Amino acid sequence: MSKYNLDDAIKLGEYNPEFLKKYEEWAELSPHMQFEFIRQGINNRRLHLRREYAAIVNQPDFSMKPHLKEGLNKSTQAQKELLAEEERLQGEYAGK
């Protein structure tokens, strides 16, 4: 963690509390504040995944490049998993 801090991790789309607790300042935050950081990380990750999806779909002659379909499927699956993870974390942090 030498070069990065909590804000950097969030900006890069990290949202996993198990990863974020490696930063010293994480322990100083209230559960509400932790979840707000998690939510921001999720939003950033979602944005990254949407950009990735768009970059694949907007390849010139996309329909003639079947190998890109695998990347598209992975991106779509990652978005579904992110939504499920977001719902799980909302339940975990609700009312804290």
C-alpha positions as CSV (number, residue, x, y, z in Angstrom):
1,M,0.0,0.0,0.0
2,S,3.0,2.3,-0.1
3,K,2.0,4.6,-3.0
4,Y,-1.8,4.5,-2.7
5,N,-4.1,5.7,0.0
6,L,-7.8,5.0,0.7
7,D,-9.0,7.7,-1.6
8,D,-6.9,6.4,-4.5
9,A,-8.3,2.9,-4.0
10,I,-11.9,4.2,-4.1
11,K,-11.2,6.3,-7.2
12,L,-9.9,3.2,-8.9
13,G,-13.1,1.3,-8.1
14,E,-12.1,-0.7,-5.1
15,Y,-15.0,-1.4,-2.8
16,N,-14.3,-4.6,-1.0
17,P,-14.3,-3.9,2.8
18,E,-11.8,-6.7,3.4
19,F,-9.4,-4.9,1.0
20,L,-10.2,-1.4,2.3
21,K,-9.5,-2.3,5.9
22,K,-5.8,-2.6,5.0
23,Y,-5.7,1.2,5.1
24,E,-5.2,2.6,8.5
25,E,-7.8,5.4,8.1
26,W,-10.5,2.7,7.4
27,A,-10.6,1.7,11.1
28,E,-11.2,5.3,12.1
29,L,-14.4,5.6,10.0
30,S,-17.9,5.0,11.3
31,P,-19.8,2.2,9.6
32,H,-21.9,4.8,7.9
33,M,-18.8,6.5,6.5
34,Q,-17.3,3.2,5.5
35,F,-20.5,2.3,3.5
36,E,-20.4,5.7,1.8
37,F,-16.8,4.9,0.7
38,I,-17.9,1.5,-0.4
39,R,-20.8,3.0,-2.3
40,Q,-18.5,5.4,-4.1
41,G,-16.1,2.6,-4.9
42,I,-19.0,0.6,-6.4
43,N,-20.1,3.5,-8.5
44,N,-16.5,4.0,-9.7
45,R,-16.2,0.3,-10.5
46,R,-19.5,0.4,-12.4
47,L,-18.3,3.3,-14.4
48,H,-15.1,1.5,-15.3
49,L,-17.0,-1.6,-16.4
50,R,-19.3,0.5,-18.5
51,R,-16.4,2.1,-20.2
52,E,-14.8,-1.3,-20.8
53,Y,-18.1,-2.6,-22.3
54,A,-18.4,0.5,-24.6
55,A,-14.8,0.1,-25.7
56,I,-15.4,-3.5,-26.7
57,V,-18.8,-2.8,-28.4
58,N,-17.4,0.2,-30.3
59,Q,-14.5,-1.6,-31.9
60,P,-14.5,-1.1,-35.7
61,D,-16.1,-4.0,-37.4
62,F,-17.2,-5.5,-34.0
63,S,-19.5,-8.0,-35.7
64,M,-16.5,-9.4,-37.6
65,K,-14.4,-10.0,-34.5
66,P,-16.0,-13.0,-32.7
67,H,-13.1,-13.1,-30.2
68,L,-14.4,-9.9,-28.7
69,K,-17.6,-11.6,-27.6
70,E,-15.8,-13.3,-24.8
71,G,-14.6,-10.0,-23.4
72,L,-18.1,-8.6,-23.8
73,N,-19.5,-11.6,-21.9
74,K,-17.0,-11.1,-19.1
75,S,-17.8,-7.5,-18.8
76,T,-21.5,-8.2,-18.6
77,Q,-21.0,-10.9,-16.0
78,A,-18.8,-8.5,-13.9
79,Q,-21.6,-5.9,-14.0
80,K,-24.1,-8.5,-12.8
81,E,-21.7,-9.6,-10.0
82,L,-21.1,-6.0,-9.0
83,L,-24.9,-5.5,-8.6
84,A,-25.2,-8.6,-6.5
85,E,-22.3,-7.5,-4.3
86,E,-23.8,-4.0,-3.9
87,E,-27.1,-5.5,-2.7
88,R,-25.2,-7.8,-0.3
89,L,-23.2,-4.9,1.2
90,Q,-26.3,-2.7,1.5
91,G,-27.9,-5.4,3.6
92,E,-24.7,-5.8,5.7
93,Y,-24.3,-2.1,6.4
94,A,-28.0,-1.2,6.7
95,G,-28.8,0.4,10.1
96,K,-25.2,0.5,11.3
